[in-house]
């Protein structure tokens, strides 16, 4: 079984890269990976909320993020 911190850190790095890439499609894909990790209990609800906030609130739903 994976350590939840390892999975969380990997998803966090991926989320940061996706936001820098400015790709809306990759942002949705990464959110799906985050959601799946949460459903499989690989990350906690607090970690899920942090990543979802990063991807959705500060990415997909934020026009100034410039995702295309």
Beta strands, then each sheet from edge to edge (+ up, - down):
end
